[in-house]
Amino acid sequence: MLQFLKLILFGFLYIVLSPVIVAVLALALAYGLIVFVLLFLKSIVLFFGGRTIFSDYPEDIAAKIILGQIRDSGSEAGTVK
């Protein structure tokens, strides 16, 4: 009898929670579609601007310059004259 009541309660729980699950999935779908469309539009603008969506940011370029200077100064210190 206890097993039967447990089965009935689980069924009732699924019936009550299924609209919540559907609502969460619908919100995730809407969010995903919005992000997809915005990234698509951004990639079109960047493409016609001569860049890609994966271009380096100004901070990345500055960091590469600094790392290049450190690498050059380190190689000079390691050479024997």
Secondary structure, DSSP 8 states (H G I E B T S, - for coil): -HHHHHHHHHHHHHHHHHHHHHHHHHHHHHHHHHHHHHHHHHHHHHHHTT--TT---HHHHHHHHHHHHHHHHHHHHT---
